[in-house]
Amino acid sequence: MTILQDAMDFKFEAINEDVPGPKWRRVFDRHWPVYSRWFMREGVRSRPTYGEW
């Protein structure tokens, strides 16, 4: 028997807007603080530049 450790739960959310509007803004505002801390956790210089993507 295998025991799964450090599992993650995911919740997917769909937004239906013809152009980004208030629904998208609510989701962005809710998730941005945590995402930006994760993305920049090693500092700005460790992230790829626009040209490297």
C-alpha distance (Angstrom), angle and dihedral (degrees) to the residues before:
residue distance angle dihedral
M1 . . .
T2 3.81 . .
I3 3.78 119.9 .
L4 3.78 114.9 -150.4
Q5 3.78 112.8 -140.9
D6 3.78 130.1 -171.4
A7 3.79 92.7 18.3
M8 3.79 119.5 175.0
D9 3.76 129.1 -142.3
F10 3.79 117.5 -143.0
K11 3.76 129.2 -159.6
F12 3.79 117.6 -165.1
E13 3.76 120.8 -156.8
A14 3.80 127.5 -167.3
I15 3.79 124.0 -152.0
N16 3.79 123.0 -163.1
E17 3.80 111.9 -158.5
D18 3.80 128.3 133.7
V19 3.81 89.5 -139.5
P20 3.80 128.6 10.4
G21 3.78 106.0 -77.8
P22 3.80 141.8 145.5
K23 3.81 95.6 -42.2
W24 3.80 92.2 53.6
R25 3.82 90.7 44.1
R26 3.83 91.9 55.1
V27 3.81 91.6 52.4
F28 3.81 92.5 45.0
D29 3.81 93.1 48.6
R30 3.80 91.0 49.2
H31 3.83 96.1 49.7
W32 3.81 105.5 29.8
P33 3.83 99.3 82.3
V34 3.81 93.9 55.4
Y35 3.81 94.7 38.8
S36 3.80 93.4 50.3
R37 3.82 92.0 49.6
W38 3.82 89.4 51.0
F39 3.82 94.0 45.2
M40 3.80 93.9 48.6
R41 3.81 96.9 38.1
E42 3.82 91.8 115.6
G43 3.81 95.1 40.9
V44 3.76 135.0 -94.2
R45 3.82 94.2 -81.3
S46 3.81 92.2 59.6
R47 3.83 92.1 59.9
P48 3.80 119.8 90.9
T49 3.79 116.4 -105.9
Y50 3.80 122.2 -117.4
G51 3.82 90.1 -100.1
E52 3.82 92.9 52.8
W53 3.81 93.8 58.2
